Amino acid sequence: MNTTPLRTELRRSIAPWAALAVLAGGIAYLYLLDGPWSKRTTEWTAQWTALALWTRSLLVILWPVVVGLGALQGLRDHRSKASELLASTPRPLLHRTAALAGALLLALVTAFALIVLSGAVQVAGNATYFHLRWVPIVLVGVLALAAGALLGMGVGRTLPSAFTPPALAMAAFAFTILLGDLLGRRQLFTEQGIPYTEPNQLSLLSPAVAEVRDVLTTLAPSVHLGQSVWLLGIAATGLALLTTSTPRGRLLAGVPLLAGLVLALAVLPTDLRRMYVADGAAGELVCEGPVCVTRVQREKLADLTGPAGAALSLLEGKLGPDAPRTVRENTASPAVGSPEAWSSDAVLLRFDDALFTGAHGGRLTQAVVAQGMMPGCSVLPASWGGSVVVDDVIAQYVATRWVTGRPEPLPGTLAAEQTGRAETVWRAFTALPPAEQRARVRTMREATHSCQGEPLAALEGGNAR
């Protein structure tokens, strides 16, 4: 195979600069900017699925750049004023453009692969759970870059104007934003009337994916298939525009894009729970005694076992037979719209919740006790921006202090202006006879574990319902 034309295009075309733009933009975004991709268990260098999803989210900025650069590449013959000369040569147009397109695609794929590789090296050192289900997510991202570049080149050759690359890049950016934040989301309301949004089917037409919210959720296979069909349609349209010179051919070039859109909408799921699905293997529990975590968080088990065991002993000493017997990582997908009912037999925790972020030793024991006494009941999960009611924070502080005997609240739970009221509630509660204290705590736990009552009212002796 003669690779001389490809090597020549790699030196003389904008392919190296396009690769540099993608590589520098992606690395700067992930390493220099502070965002959710660099925090908690969903950090992009912490787990394989998180790595794939966060690198796909980069396409919200990289894809428009690639489309614009492709259009600039497509203008080369027009800029050099050699279009008529090249058209008179016996060499087919497809052959003339193959090396040009191949050089750009090779450069872009290499740049994106280097971004993924830089994260994969770190994930390999951080994660104890390895799987290959993250690979299709990355491959679809590679296909998106290739399709965007071909579409840009085709449009640039069809509309040979200096305004085409910037206009097309802005149109591509508007397209990703439109699908990601406007047309791609449906407005819903909780039972309490609180508004929230969730992705719909149109959001899956965007080359980028939604923000990563937990490490146990991944994209469904039907999403990979539908997105691949859609992107192949875009690539085919770009290639058709790049290799045709007749008005009829350019008109027919839009057929693959429309066909890909129709087929993709027939394949892509419409329900959120079938778009983002639970990774069952990653969510399998690994246990040491009464303490269990998921396979994907196995490295946290050693640090959790001792403090969690101490917390269970403290809870048993105060609650007796009503105390929880196990501590488990919560594998249920965070639900939006209604609070979940909690088990009173087990302490269910999420490592990304504020209680457990950065907690070790005694603080971790205190956090497990707090979660066991009063799990959160926000209708919006913490990872989705949910907040806790002030009265619930005070009730959790009083209940946790009653079990542990530690007067200091957990960091980040009790605001300074709430301290006075919390102390007042604590003094009134501890002035009660021990039997009355236990009765009120029992009522409070019934209310908070069912998420259908007022925990602080129960501790104060009022109506918890």
C-alpha positions in Angstrom: 0.0 0.0 0.0 1.4 3.4 -1.0 1.3 5.6 2.1 3.3 8.5 0.5 0.2 10.7 -0.2 -1.0 10.2 3.4 2.4 11.2 4.8 2.5 14.2 2.5 -1.0 15.3 3.7 0.0 14.8 7.3 2.8 17.3 6.8 1.1 19.9 4.5 -2.5 19.9 5.6 -4.0 21.3 8.8 -4.2 17.7 10.3 -1.4 18.2 12.8 -2.9 21.5 14.0 -6.3 19.9 14.3 -4.8 17.1 16.4 -3.0 19.7 18.6 -6.3 21.7 19.0 -8.2 18.6 20.1 -5.5 17.3 22.4 -4.7 20.7 24.0 -8.4 21.5 24.4 -9.3 18.2 26.0 -6.3 18.1 28.4 -6.8 21.7 29.5 -10.5 21.0 30.1 -10.0 17.9 32.2 -6.8 18.9 34.0 -6.9 22.6 34.5 -10.6 23.3 35.0 -12.3 22.5 38.3 -15.5 20.5 37.8 -17.4 17.4 38.8 -15.1 15.3 36.6 -12.3 15.9 39.2 -14.3 15.2 42.4 -15.6 12.3 44.4 -16.0 8.7 43.1 -17.0 9.9 39.6 -13.6 11.5 39.0 -12.6 10.9 35.4 -9.4 9.1 36.5 -11.1 7.0 39.2 -13.1 4.3 37.3 -13.3 3.0 33.7 -16.9 3.9 33.0 -16.4 7.4 34.4 -13.3 7.8 32.2 -15.3 6.9 29.1 -18.3 9.1 29.9 -16.3 12.2 30.9 -14.2 12.0 27.7 -17.4 11.7 25.7 -18.7 14.8 27.5 -15.7 16.7 26.1 -17.3 16.5 22.7 -19.7 19.3 23.6 -16.7 21.6 22.9 -14.4 19.4 20.8 -17.0 18.4 18.2 -17.9 21.9 17.0 -14.1 22.6 16.7 -13.6 19.5 14.7 -16.5 20.3 12.3 -15.1 23.8 11.8 -11.6 22.5 11.2 -13.0 20.0 8.7 -14.7 22.8 6.8 -11.4 24.7 6.7 -9.7 21.6 5.3 -12.4 21.3 2.7 -11.6 24.8 1.5 -8.1 23.9 0.5 -8.6 23.5 -3.2 -10.7 26.6 -3.4 -8.1 28.6 -1.4 -5.3 27.4 -3.7 -7.4 28.3 -6.8 -6.7 24.8 -8.2 -10.2 23.5 -8.3 -10.5 23.7 -12.1 -7.0 22.3 -12.6 -7.6 19.3 -10.4 -11.0 18.7 -11.9 -9.3 18.3 -15.4 -7.0 15.5 -14.2 -8.0 11.9 -14.9 -7.6 10.9 -11.2 -11.0 10.4 -9.6 -12.2 12.9 -7.1 -12.5 10.2 -4.4 -8.9 9.3 -4.8 -7.8 12.9 -4.6 -9.8 13.5 -1.4 -9.1 10.1 0.3 -5.6 11.1 1.4 -6.7 14.5 2.6 -9.6 13.1 4.6 -7.5 10.2 5.9 -4.8 12.5 7.2 -7.3 14.6 9.2 -9.2 11.6 10.5 -6.0 9.9 11.6 -4.8 13.0 13.4 -8.1 13.5 15.2 -8.4 9.9 16.3 -4.8 9.9 17.5 -5.4 13.1 19.6 -8.6 11.7 21.2 -6.9 8.4 21.9 -4.1 10.2 23.7 -6.6 11.9 25.9 -8.2 8.6 26.8 -4.8 7.0 27.3 -3.7 9.7 29.7 -6.8 9.0 31.8 -6.5 5.2 31.4 -3.0 5.1 32.8 -4.3 6.8 36.0 -7.4 4.7 36.2 -5.3 1.5 36.0 -3.5 2.7 39.1 -6.6 3.8 41.0 -9.3 1.2 40.1 -9.4 -2.3 41.4 -12.3 -3.3 39.1 -11.6 -3.7 35.4 -14.0 -4.3 32.6 -14.3 -3.6 28.9 -17.9 -2.2 28.8 -16.4 1.3 28.7 -14.8 0.7 25.3 -18.0 1.1 23.2 -18.6 4.5 24.8 -15.1 5.7 23.6 -15.5 4.2 20.2 -18.7 6.0 19.6 -16.9 9.2 20.5 -14.2 8.4 18.0 -16.9 7.9 15.4 -18.4 11.2 16.3 -15.2 13.0 15.7 -14.7 11.3 12.3 -18.2 12.0 11.2 -17.9 15.7 12.3 -14.7 16.1 10.3 -16.1 14.5 7.2 -19.3 16.6 7.4 -17.2 19.7 7.8 -15.0 18.9 4.8 -18.0 18.1 2.7 -19.8 21.3 3.6 -16.6 23.3 3.2 -16.0 22.0 -0.3 -19.7 22.5 -1.3 -19.8 26.1 0.1 -16.3 27.4 -0.6 -16.4 30.6 1.5 -14.1 32.0 4.2 -17.2 32.3 6.4 -18.1 28.6 6.1 -15.7 27.2 8.8 -16.7 29.7 11.6 -20.4 29.6 10.7 -20.4 25.8 10.6 -18.5 25.6 13.9 -21.0 27.9 15.6 -23.9 25.9 14.1 -22.4 22.7 15.4 -22.0 24.2 18.9 -25.6 25.5 18.8 -26.7 22.0 17.8 -24.9 20.3 20.8 -26.3 22.9 23.2 -29.8 22.7 21.8 -29.8 18.9 22.2 -28.1 18.9 25.5 -29.9 21.7 27.4 -33.1 22.6 25.5 -34.8 20.2 23.1 -32.9 17.3 24.6 -34.5 17.6 28.1 -38.0 17.2 29.3 -39.4 19.3 32.2 -41.0 17.4 35.0 -42.2 18.1 38.5 -42.0 16.1 41.8 -45.1 15.3 43.8 -44.2 18.4 45.9 -44.2 20.6 42.8 -40.4 21.0 42.6 -39.3 21.3 38.9 -36.5 19.2 37.5 -35.4 18.0 34.1 -34.1 14.7 32.7 -32.7 13.8 29.3 -35.1 12.6 26.5 -34.5 10.7 23.3 -33.3 13.7 21.3 -30.4 14.3 23.8 -28.9 11.0 22.5 -28.4 12.5 19.0 -25.8 14.8 20.5 -22.2 13.5 20.2 -21.7 14.4 23.9 -23.3 12.7 26.9 -24.9 14.0 30.1 -23.0 14.6 33.3 -21.8 11.5 35.1 -23.7 11.2 38.4 -22.7 7.8 39.8 -20.3 5.0 39.0 -22.9 2.3 38.8 -24.7 3.7 35.7 -23.7 3.3 32.1 -25.1 3.8 28.6 -27.4 1.0 27.3 -26.2 -1.1 24.3 -29.2 0.3 22.3 -27.8 3.8 22.8 -24.4 2.8 21.3 -26.2 1.2 18.3 -28.6 4.1 17.7 -25.8 6.7 18.0 -23.5 4.7 15.7 -26.3 4.6 13.0 -26.8 8.3 13.3 -23.1 9.2 13.2 -22.6 6.9 10.2 -25.4 8.7 8.4 -23.6 12.0 9.1 -20.3 10.6 7.9 -21.9 9.3 4.7 -23.4 12.6 4.0 -20.1 14.4 4.5 -18.3 11.9 2.3 -20.9 12.2 -0.4 -20.6 16.0 -0.4 -16.8 15.7 -0.5 -16.8 13.4 -3.5 -19.6 14.8 -5.7 -19.5 17.8 -8.0 -23.0 17.9 -9.4 -26.1 19.7 -8.0 -28.0 16.4 -8.1 -25.3 14.6 -6.2 -25.2 17.2 -3.6 -29.0 17.1 -3.2 -28.9 13.3 -2.8 -26.0 13.6 -0.3 -28.6 14.4 2.4 -30.3 11.1 2.1 -27.8 9.1 4.3 -28.2 11.8 7.1 -32.0 11.6 7.0 -32.0 7.8 6.8 -29.5 7.7 9.8 -31.8 10.0 11.7 -34.9 7.9 11.1 -33.2 4.6 12.0 -31.5 6.1 15.0 -34.8 7.4 16.4 -36.3 3.9 15.9 -33.4 2.3 17.9 -32.7 4.9 20.6 -34.7 4.4 23.8 -37.2 7.0 24.9 -37.2 6.2 28.6 -34.4 7.5 30.9 -34.2 4.2 32.7 -33.4 2.4 29.4 -30.9 5.1 28.3 -28.8 5.0 31.4 -28.8 1.5 32.9 -27.3 -0.1 36.0 -24.0 -1.8 35.5 -24.9 -5.1 37.3 -21.4 -6.5 37.5 -20.0 -3.3 38.9 -22.8 -3.2 41.5 -22.2 -6.7 42.9 -21.5 -6.6 46.6 -18.2 -7.5 48.2 -18.4 -8.1 52.0 -16.2 -8.3 55.0 -18.4 -9.4 57.9 -21.5 -7.1 58.1 -19.9 -4.4 55.9 -20.4 -4.6 52.1 -19.4 -2.4 49.2 -19.8 -2.7 45.4 -17.1 -4.3 43.3 -16.3 -1.0 41.7 -15.6 0.5 45.2 -13.8 -2.5 46.6 -10.7 -0.5 47.5 -12.8 1.4 50.1 -13.8 -1.7 52.0 -10.6 -1.9 54.2 -11.0 1.7 55.4 -14.8 1.3 56.0 -14.8 -2.0 57.9 -13.4 -0.8 61.2 -15.4 2.4 61.6 -18.6 0.8 60.3 -18.2 -2.0 62.8 -17.7 0.5 65.6 -20.8 2.4 64.4 -22.9 -0.8 64.5 -21.8 -1.5 68.1 -22.7 2.0 69.1 -26.1 1.8 67.5 -26.8 -1.6 69.1 -25.9 -0.2 72.5 -28.5 2.5 72.2 -31.2 0.9 70.1 -31.0 -2.7 71.2 -32.9 -5.1 68.9 -34.0 -2.2 66.7 -30.5 -1.4 65.6 -29.3 -2.1 62.1 -27.1 -5.2 61.6 -25.2 -4.4 58.5 -23.7 -1.5 56.6 -24.0 -1.6 52.8 -23.3 0.7 49.9 -26.5 1.7 48.2 -26.7 0.3 44.7 -30.1 1.7 43.8 -30.0 4.4 41.1 -30.7 7.8 42.6 -34.4 8.5 42.1 -35.7 11.9 41.2 -39.3 12.9 42.1 -40.0 11.0 45.2 -37.9 10.1 48.3 -37.0 6.4 48.8 -38.0 4.3 51.7 -35.0 3.3 53.8 -34.3 -0.1 55.5 -34.1 0.0 59.3 -32.1 -3.3 59.3 -29.2 -1.9 57.3 -27.3 1.4 57.0 -27.3 2.2 53.3 -24.6 4.8 52.2 -23.3 6.4 49.1 -19.6 7.5 49.1 -20.5 10.6 47.1 -22.9 11.9 49.8 -21.5 14.9 51.8 -21.5 12.8 55.0 -18.9 10.4 53.7 -16.8 12.7 51.5 -13.3 12.6 52.9 -14.5 10.9 56.1 -12.0 8.6 57.9 -11.6 6.9 61.3 -13.8 8.4 64.0 -15.5 10.8 61.7 -16.5 7.9 59.4 -17.9 6.1 62.4 -19.9 9.2 63.3 -21.1 9.5 59.6 -22.3 5.9 59.6 -24.2 6.4 62.9 -25.8 9.6 61.4 -26.9 7.7 58.3 -28.2 4.9 60.4 -30.2 7.1 62.6 -31.5 9.4 59.9 -30.9 8.9 56.2 -31.7 11.8 53.9 -35.2 12.2 52.4 -34.7 14.8 49.8 -36.8 14.4 46.7 -33.7 15.3 44.7 -30.7 13.1 45.4 -27.5 14.8 46.6 -25.7 14.0 43.4 -28.5 15.8 41.5 -28.3 18.9 43.6 -30.7 18.0 46.3 -30.6 19.7 49.6 -31.6 18.7 53.2 -34.3 20.5 55.3 -32.8 22.5 58.2 -35.0 20.7 60.8 -33.8 17.4 59.5 -30.2 18.5 59.9 -30.8 19.4 63.5 -32.7 16.2 64.2 -29.8 14.2 62.7 -27.3 16.1 64.9 -29.3 15.4 68.1 -29.8 11.7 67.3 -26.1 11.2 66.3 -24.9 12.9 69.5 -27.3 10.8 71.5 -25.6 7.6 70.2 -21.9 8.7 70.0 -21.7 11.2 72.8 -19.7 13.5 70.6 -20.9 17.1 70.8 -19.2 18.3 67.6 -21.4 18.0 64.4 -20.1 16.4 61.2 -18.3 18.9 59.0 -20.6 20.7 56.6 -23.9 19.5 58.2 -24.8 22.1 60.8 -24.5 25.8 59.8 -23.3 28.4 62.4 -26.8 30.0 62.6 -28.3 26.6 63.4 -26.0 25.7 66.3 -28.0 27.6 68.9 -31.3 26.0 68.0 -29.6 22.6 67.9 -28.2 23.0 71.4 -31.6 24.1 72.7 -33.2 21.0 71.2 -30.4 18.8 72.6 -30.7 20.2 76.2 -34.5 19.7 76.2 -34.1 16.2 74.8 -31.5 15.0 77.3 -33.6 16.4 80.2 -36.1 13.7 79.5 -36.1 10.3 81.2 -34.1 7.6 79.3 -37.2 5.6 78.5 -38.8 8.7 76.9 -35.7 9.5 75.0 -35.7 6.0 73.5 -39.4 6.2 72.7 -38.9 9.5 70.9 -35.9 8.2 68.9 -37.9 5.2 67.9 -40.7 7.5 66.6 -38.1 9.6 64.8 -36.6 6.6 63.1 -40.0 5.4 61.9 -40.7 8.8 60.4 -37.3 9.3 58.8 -36.9 5.8 57.4 -40.3 5.9 55.7 -39.7 9.5 54.6 -43.2 10.4 55.6 -42.9 12.3 58.8 -41.2 15.1 60.7 -38.1 13.8 62.6 -37.5 16.9 64.6 -41.1 17.1 65.7 -40.8 13.5 67.0 -37.7 14.4 69.1 -39.5 17.4 70.5 -42.5 15.4 71.5 -44.8 16.8 68.9 -46.8 15.1 66.1 -44.3 13.4 63.8 -46.8 12.9 61.0 
